[in-house]
């Protein structure tokens, strides 16, 4: 369904009945990423809300440069979306950039979040403090800051470099096709440029803000993730003031919900039912 908000129109899949679960994708995906989770959650008695974030897929790509894609803009979109759907309390599950946005949303309205599930990406302070191996894996985040150059490099030779980065992504071809539209690649990259500038990754250490008190958190990391180390997720527990649960998914890459859907579904349902 198409939901028109005050600033953007979002492509949103809403289905099922019961307690609400907000599913947030990351770069460079859309709500299609959750296609294996949505039926399982619906069958278990949950209502799923899976938006395609602004700048991605079939949702609007507002003009205005990187500032229009700041994580705070996404949080605002989601609060407005939840209001339109008459949702008060909800579970929150995010993958990749969706995890970062989920953390921001939980920090704004912690009293409304039943549980927070973080897939692949943990707390930014845990990622920063994960050592040189993580910094080496994060090289592309610096490249993505270079407007124009990053677009040219990723799209050159029929998106050869992007295809290499998405080598383990089961939907790589459809993702690449979605980024061919005019302005689509820049819009997708703008979330890095606005939300994770170079100094956020490699600048001086700053005091870490813990995740909000009282919000149960589950972190899930997959053993084949070539972009993020286990330490970057496991250390997130040090920044959780409520209950913390850490899980590993074997034989899965960064897009673990596509590689091991049954294992991911089992973990999500266990967590959601624990904090119903």
Beta strands, then each sheet from edge to edge (+ up, - down):
strand 1: 2-4
strand 2: 9-15
strand 3: 19-24
strand 4: 46-51
strand 5: 90-95
strand 6: 113-119
strand 7: 216-222
strand 8: 244-249
sheet 1: 1+ 2- 4+ 3+ 5+ 6+ 7+ 8+
end
